[in-house]
Amino acid sequence: MGKITVETCEIEGLKMITPAVFGDERGYFMETYNYNDYAVAGIDMEFVQDNQSASKKGVLRGLHFQIRYPQDKLVRVVSGEVFDVAVDLRPGSATYGQWHGEILSAENKKQFFIPKNFAHGFLVLSDFAEFVYKCTDFYHPNDEGGILWSDPRIGVDWPIPKGMELTISGKDQKWGGIDELKR
């Protein structure tokens, strides 16, 4: 036990996890997931699917969620750096529509736990990034939902450096704002 440090965020349910990293002149070792440690930290669930994506600098993915089959997610970056965002979509939540963002990188090795009923997205800040995430439900292609990444009502403060060209999928450019959600 004690192989992770867990910090809560200002939005209830979101958690930042920093694993213990054991390094020497050969390199390093860390556990990226141990059910027992996570259960003690209040992340007591069964992950059923792992996903990995690779993206170039300026790619913005999101803000996505599953409608009828919501997923808890545990996300991390294994190469590069991203700005990762979660938006609270829990009905009746005191923080509904609020967002929280974190820098995740191969260097800081942090993980971000995002509970069910949050929208999720990220912006690649490095030249290239590989993003890995565990999910508690399987992907259902006909169950995708989304919110426009630039919805002014949410107001995500994306750290877009001057001169960065964004690459956003056609689908992600067509999502409506949070006020248009039909849930």
C-alpha positions as protocol buffer text, in pm:
chain_id: "A"
residue {
  index: 1
  type: MET
  ca { x: 0 y: 0 z: 0 }
}
residue {
  index: 2
  type: GLY
  ca { x: 97 y: 363 z: -15 }
}
residue {
  index: 3
  type: LYS
  ca { x: 211 y: 343 z: -377 }
}
residue {
  index: 4
  type: ILE
  ca { x: -14 y: 632 z: -481 }
}
residue {
  index: 5
  type: THR
  ca { x: -97 y: 980 z: -357 }
}
residue {
  index: 6
  type: VAL
  ca { x: -452 y: 1094 z: -422 }
}
residue {
  index: 7
  type: GLU
  ca { x: -563 y: 1458 z: -429 }
}
residue {
  index: 8
  type: THR
  ca { x: -924 y: 1566 z: -456 }
}
residue {
  index: 9
  type: CYS
  ca { x: -1025 y: 1850 z: -686 }
}
residue {
  index: 10
  type: GLU
  ca { x: -1267 y: 2136 z: -625 }
}
residue {
  index: 11
  type: ILE
  ca { x: -1535 y: 1939 z: -815 }
}
residue {
  index: 12
  type: GLU
  ca { x: -1648 y: 1644 z: -606 }
}
residue {
  index: 13
  type: GLY
  ca { x: -1553 y: 1306 z: -751 }
}
residue {
  index: 14
  type: LEU
  ca { x: -1256 y: 1419 z: -960 }
}
residue {
  index: 15
  type: LYS
  ca { x: -923 y: 1291 z: -831 }
}
residue {
  index: 16
  type: MET
  ca { x: -559 y: 1337 z: -926 }
}
residue {
  index: 17
  type: ILE
  ca { x: -338 y: 1037 z: -864 }
}
residue {
  index: 18
  type: THR
  ca { x: 40 y: 1049 z: -844 }
}
residue {
  index: 19
  type: PRO
  ca { x: 205 y: 707 z: -841 }
}
residue {
  index: 20
  type: ALA
  ca { x: 522 y: 633 z: -647 }
}
residue {
  index: 21
  type: VAL
  ca { x: 810 y: 613 z: -894 }
}
residue {
  index: 22
  type: PHE
  ca { x: 1116 y: 411 z: -799 }
}
residue {
  index: 23
  type: GLY
  ca { x: 1416 y: 516 z: -1003 }
}
residue {
  index: 24
  type: ASP
  ca { x: 1789 y: 463 z: -1022 }
}
residue {
  index: 25
  type: GLU
  ca { x: 2064 y: 483 z: -1283 }
}
residue {
  index: 26
  type: ARG
  ca { x: 1888 y: 211 z: -1490 }
}
residue {
  index: 27
  type: GLY
  ca { x: 1559 y: 399 z: -1523 }
}
residue {
  index: 28
  type: TYR
  ca { x: 1241 y: 370 z: -1318 }
}
residue {
  index: 29
  type: PHE
  ca { x: 958 y: 141 z: -1211 }
}
residue {
  index: 30
  type: MET
  ca { x: 602 y: 228 z: -1108 }
}
residue {
  index: 31
  type: GLU
  ca { x: 269 y: 55 z: -1074 }
}
residue {
  index: 32
  type: THR
  ca { x: 21 y: 227 z: -1305 }
}
residue {
  index: 33
  type: TYR
  ca { x: -275 y: 51 z: -1145 }
}
residue {
  index: 34
  type: ASN
  ca { x: -329 y: -169 z: -840 }
}
residue {
  index: 35
  type: TYR
  ca { x: -690 y: -247 z: -752 }
}
residue {
  index: 36
  type: ASN
  ca { x: -622 y: -258 z: -376 }
}
residue {
  index: 37
  type: ASP
  ca { x: -453 y: 83 z: -361 }
}
residue {
  index: 38
  type: TYR
  ca { x: -723 y: 245 z: -574 }
}
residue {
  index: 39
  type: ALA
  ca { x: -1005 y: 86 z: -372 }
}
residue {
  index: 40
  type: VAL
  ca { x: -856 y: 229 z: -50 }
}
residue {
  index: 41
  type: ALA
  ca { x: -851 y: 569 z: -226 }
}
residue {
  index: 42
  type: GLY
  ca { x: -1224 y: 542 z: -305 }
}
residue {
  index: 43
  type: ILE
  ca { x: -1181 y: 432 z: -667 }
}
residue {
  index: 44
  type: ASP
  ca { x: -1335 y: 90 z: -613 }
}
residue {
  index: 45
  type: MET
  ca { x: -1461 y: -24 z: -951 }
}
residue {
  index: 46
  type: GLU
  ca { x: -1398 y: -272 z: -1224 }
}
residue {
  index: 47
  type: PHE
  ca { x: -1231 y: -139 z: -1535 }
}
residue {
  index: 48
  type: VAL
  ca { x: -1332 y: -342 z: -1841 }
}
residue {
  index: 49
  type: GLN
  ca { x: -1159 y: -169 z: -2132 }
}
residue {
  index: 50
  type: ASP
  ca { x: -825 y: 6 z: -2193 }
}
residue {
  index: 51
  type: ASN
  ca { x: -783 y: 255 z: -2479 }
}
residue {
  index: 52
  type: GLN
  ca { x: -482 y: 434 z: -2623 }
}
residue {
  index: 53
  type: SER
  ca { x: -462 y: 719 z: -2871 }
}
residue {
  index: 54
  type: ALA
  ca { x: -179 y: 909 z: -3035 }
}
residue {
  index: 55
  type: SER
  ca { x: -211 y: 1269 z: -3146 }
}
residue {
  index: 56
  type: LYS
  ca { x: 7 y: 1549 z: -3275 }
}
residue {
  index: 57
  type: LYS
  ca { x: 48 y: 1897 z: -3129 }
}
residue {
  index: 58
  type: GLY
  ca { x: -267 y: 2108 z: -3145 }
}
residue {
  index: 59
  type: VAL
  ca { x: -511 y: 1816 z: -3161 }
}
residue {
  index: 60
  type: LEU
  ca { x: -811 y: 1887 z: -2941 }
}
residue {
  index: 61
  type: ARG
  ca { x: -1038 y: 1590 z: -2869 }
}
residue {
  index: 62
  type: GLY
  ca { x: -1367 y: 1637 z: -2690 }
}
residue {
  index: 63
  type: LEU
  ca { x: -1568 y: 1716 z: -2501 }
}
residue {
  index: 64
  type: HIS
  ca { x: -1712 y: 1360 z: -2504 }
}
residue {
  index: 65
  type: PHE
  ca { x: -1936 y: 1146 z: -2285 }
}
residue {
  index: 66
  type: GLN
  ca { x: -2148 y: 831 z: -2311 }
}
residue {
  index: 67
  type: ILE
  ca { x: -2524 y: 888 z: -2278 }
}
residue {
  index: 68
  type: ARG
  ca { x: -2694 y: 564 z: -2162 }
}
residue {
  index: 69
  type: TYR
  ca { x: -2375 y: 376 z: -2072 }
}
residue {
  index: 70
  type: PRO
  ca { x: -2166 y: 630 z: -1878 }
}
residue {
  index: 71
  type: GLN
  ca { x: -1807 y: 541 z: -1798 }
}
residue {
  index: 72
  type: ASP
  ca { x: -1571 y: 614 z: -1514 }
}
residue {
  index: 73
  type: LYS
  ca { x: -1227 y: 683 z: -1663 }
}
residue {
  index: 74
  type: LEU
  ca { x: -872 y: 672 z: -1533 }
}
residue {
  index: 75
  type: VAL
  ca { x: -653 y: 863 z: -1779 }
}
residue {
  index: 76
  type: ARG
  ca { x: -280 y: 923 z: -1817 }
}
residue {
  index: 77
  type: VAL
  ca { x: -18 y: 1023 z: -2072 }
}
residue {
  index: 78
  type: VAL
  ca { x: 265 y: 784 z: -2160 }
}
residue {
  index: 79
  type: SER
  ca { x: 441 y: 1009 z: -2411 }
}
residue {
  index: 80
  type: GLY
  ca { x: 427 y: 1389 z: -2440 }
}
residue {
  index: 81
  type: GLU
  ca { x: 198 y: 1635 z: -2262 }
}
residue {
  index: 82
  type: VAL
  ca { x: -171 y: 1726 z: -2273 }
}
residue {
  index: 83
  type: PHE
  ca { x: -411 y: 1960 z: -2098 }
}
residue {
  index: 84
  type: ASP
  ca { x: -689 y: 1730 z: -1981 }
}
residue {
  index: 85
  type: VAL
  ca { x: -1039 y: 1856 z: -1897 }
}
residue {
  index: 86
  type: ALA
  ca { x: -1348 y: 1717 z: -1722 }
}
residue {
  index: 87
  type: VAL
  ca { x: -1687 y: 1894 z: -1719 }
}
residue {
  index: 88
  type: ASP
  ca { x: -1951 y: 1804 z: -1459 }
}
residue {
  index: 89
  type: LEU
  ca { x: -2274 y: 1686 z: -1626 }
}
residue {
  index: 90
  type: ARG
  ca { x: -2428 y: 1516 z: -1322 }
}
residue {
  index: 91
  type: PRO
  ca { x: -2795 y: 1613 z: -1294 }
}
residue {
  index: 92
  type: GLY
  ca { x: -2859 y: 1808 z: -975 }
}
residue {
  index: 93
  type: SER
  ca { x: -2490 y: 1857 z: -901 }
}
residue {
  index: 94
  type: ALA
  ca { x: -2397 y: 2185 z: -732 }
}
residue {
  index: 95
  type: THR
  ca { x: -2105 y: 2209 z: -979 }
}
residue {
  index: 96
  type: TYR
  ca { x: -2304 y: 2118 z: -1294 }
}
residue {
  index: 97
  type: GLY
  ca { x: -2139 y: 2278 z: -1598 }
}
residue {
  index: 98
  type: GLN
  ca { x: -1814 y: 2355 z: -1417 }
}
residue {
  index: 99
  type: TRP
  ca { x: -1482 y: 2226 z: -1546 }
}
residue {
  index: 100
  type: HIS
  ca { x: -1146 y: 2123 z: -1408 }
}
residue {
  index: 101
  type: GLY
  ca { x: -825 y: 2093 z: -1609 }
}
residue {
  index: 102
  type: GLU
  ca { x: -487 y: 1935 z: -1539 }
}
residue {
  index: 103
  type: ILE
  ca { x: -157 y: 1899 z: -1721 }
}
residue {
  index: 104
  type: LEU
  ca { x: -82 y: 1530 z: -1769 }
}
residue {
  index: 105
  type: SER
  ca { x: 254 y: 1426 z: -1906 }
}
residue {
  index: 106
  type: ALA
  ca { x: 495 y: 1138 z: -1940 }
}
residue {
  index: 107
  type: GLU
  ca { x: 723 y: 1339 z: -1714 }
}
residue {
  index: 108
  type: ASN
  ca { x: 483 y: 1403 z: -1423 }
}
residue {
  index: 109
  type: LYS
  ca { x: 318 y: 1057 z: -1457 }
}
residue {
  index: 110
  type: LYS
  ca { x: -3 y: 1188 z: -1300 }
}
residue {
  index: 111
  type: GLN
  ca { x: -337 y: 1020 z: -1357 }
}
residue {
  index: 112
  type: PHE
  ca { x: -679 y: 1183 z: -1361 }
}
residue {
  index: 113
  type: PHE
  ca { x: -985 y: 993 z: -1236 }
}
residue {
  index: 114
  type: ILE
  ca { x: -1305 y: 1113 z: -1403 }
}
residue {
  index: 115
  type: PRO
  ca { x: -1633 y: 965 z: -1271 }
}
residue {
  index: 116
  type: LYS
  ca { x: -1943 y: 880 z: -1472 }
}
residue {
  index: 117
  type: ASN
  ca { x: -2149 y: 1170 z: -1606 }
}
residue {
  index: 118
  type: PHE
  ca { x: -1857 y: 1400 z: -1682 }
}
residue {
  index: 119
  type: ALA
  ca { x: -1763 y: 1516 z: -2031 }
}
residue {
  index: 120
  type: HIS
  ca { x: -1396 y: 1470 z: -2112 }
}
residue {
  index: 121
  type: GLY
  ca { x: -1148 y: 1617 z: -2357 }
}
residue {
  index: 122
  type: PHE
  ca { x: -784 y: 1707 z: -2402 }
}
residue {
  index: 123
  type: LEU
  ca { x: -549 y: 1932 z: -2597 }
}
residue {
  index: 124
  type: VAL
  ca { x: -205 y: 1808 z: -2704 }
}
residue {
  index: 125
  type: LEU
  ca { x: 63 y: 2058 z: -2598 }
}
residue {
  index: 126
  type: SER
  ca { x: 376 y: 1863 z: -2700 }
}
residue {
  index: 127
  type: ASP
  ca { x: 481 y: 1775 z: -3055 }
}
residue {
  index: 128
  type: PHE
  ca { x: 325 y: 1430 z: -3006 }
}
residue {
  index: 129
  type: ALA
  ca { x: 137 y: 1258 z: -2723 }
}
residue {
  index: 130
  type: GLU
  ca { x: 12 y: 911 z: -2642 }
}
residue {
  index: 131
  type: PHE
  ca { x: -290 y: 905 z: -2415 }
}
residue {
  index: 132
  type: VAL
  ca { x: -409 y: 594 z: -2225 }
}
residue {
  index: 133
  type: TYR
  ca { x: -733 y: 543 z: -2038 }
}
residue {
  index: 134
  type: LYS
  ca { x: -916 y: 271 z: -1849 }
}
residue {
  index: 135
  type: CYS
  ca { x: -1298 y: 262 z: -1864 }
}
residue {
  index: 136
  type: THR
  ca { x: -1563 y: 93 z: -1649 }
}
residue {
  index: 137
  type: ASP
  ca { x: -1797 y: 22 z: -1941 }
}
residue {
  index: 138
  type: PHE
  ca { x: -1742 y: -81 z: -2297 }
}
residue {
  index: 139
  type: TYR
  ca { x: -1755 y: 168 z: -2580 }
}
residue {
  index: 140
  type: HIS
  ca { x: -2096 y: 182 z: -2746 }
}
residue {
  index: 141
  type: PRO
  ca { x: -2062 y: 367 z: -3081 }
}
residue {
  index: 142
  type: ASN
  ca { x: -2429 y: 468 z: -3092 }
}
residue {
  index: 143
  type: ASP
  ca { x: -2414 y: 616 z: -2742 }
}
residue {
  index: 144
  type: GLU
  ca { x: -2177 y: 908 z: -2796 }
}
residue {
  index: 145
  type: GLY
  ca { x: -2256 y: 1252 z: -2668 }
}
residue {
  index: 146
  type: GLY
  ca { x: -2059 y: 1572 z: -2675 }
}
residue {
  index: 147
  type: ILE
  ca { x: -2040 y: 1940 z: -2595 }
}
residue {
  index: 148
  type: LEU
  ca { x: -1865 y: 2199 z: -2808 }
}
residue {
  index: 149
  type: TRP
  ca { x: -1511 y: 2243 z: -2676 }
}
residue {
  index: 150
  type: SER
  ca { x: -1546 y: 2622 z: -2690 }
}
residue {
  index: 151
  type: ASP
  ca { x: -1891 y: 2653 z: -2529 }
}
residue {
  index: 152
  type: PRO
  ca { x: -1879 y: 2998 z: -2362 }
}
residue {
  index: 153
  type: ARG
  ca { x: -2123 y: 2887 z: -2091 }
}
residue {
  index: 154
  type: ILE
  ca { x: -1863 y: 2635 z: -1969 }
}
residue {
  index: 155
  type: GLY
  ca { x: -1566 y: 2860 z: -2046 }
}
residue {
  index: 156
  type: VAL
  ca { x: -1281 y: 2611 z: -2048 }
}
residue {
  index: 157
  type: ASP
  ca { x: -957 y: 2810 z: -2041 }
}
residue {
  index: 158
  type: TRP
  ca { x: -763 y: 2597 z: -2290 }
}
residue {
  index: 159
  type: PRO
  ca { x: -390 y: 2687 z: -2276 }
}
residue {
  index: 160
  type: ILE
  ca { x: -357 y: 2750 z: -2649 }
}
residue {
  index: 161
  type: PRO
  ca { x: -16 y: 2907 z: -2715 }
}
residue {
  index: 162
  type: LYS
  ca { x: 2 y: 3191 z: -2963 }
}
residue {
  index: 163
  type: GLY
  ca { x: 45 y: 3049 z: -3313 }
}
residue {
  index: 164
  type: MET
  ca { x: -81 y: 2699 z: -3230 }
}
residue {
  index: 165
  type: GLU
  ca { x: -311 y: 2566 z: -3498 }
}
residue {
  index: 166
  type: LEU
  ca { x: -589 y: 2350 z: -3359 }
}
residue {
  index: 167
  type: THR
  ca { x: -689 y: 2025 z: -3525 }
}
residue {
  index: 168
  type: ILE
  ca { x: -1046 y: 1934 z: -3431 }
}
residue {
  index: 169
  type: SER
  ca { x: -1254 y: 1659 z: -3590 }
}
residue {
  index: 170
  type: GLY
  ca { x: -1563 y: 1754 z: -3787 }
}
residue {
  index: 171
  type: LYS
  ca { x: -1776 y: 1573 z: -3530 }
}
residue {
  index: 172
  type: ASP
  ca { x: -1623 y: 1770 z: -3242 }
}
residue {
  index: 173
  type: GLN
  ca { x: -1683 y: 2098 z: -3424 }
}
residue {
  index: 174
  type: LYS
  ca { x: -2056 y: 2021 z: -3456 }
}
residue {
  index: 175
  type: TRP
  ca { x: -2149 y: 1950 z: -3095 }
}
residue {
  index: 176
  type: GLY
  ca { x: -2386 y: 2199 z: -2934 }
}
residue {
  index: 177
  type: GLY
  ca { x: -2340 y: 2381 z: -2608 }
}
residue {
  index: 178
  type: ILE
  ca { x: -2426 y: 2251 z: -2262 }
}
residue {
  index: 179
  type: ASP
  ca { x: -2764 y: 2429 z: -2270 }
}
residue {
  index: 180
  type: GLU
  ca { x: -2862 y: 2217 z: -2572 }
}
residue {
  index: 181
  type: LEU
  ca { x: -2810 y: 1881 z: -2399 }
}
residue {
  index: 182
  type: LYS
  ca { x: -3115 y: 1660 z: -2400 }
}
residue {
  index: 183
  type: ARG
  ca { x: -3071 y: 1424 z: -2107 }
}
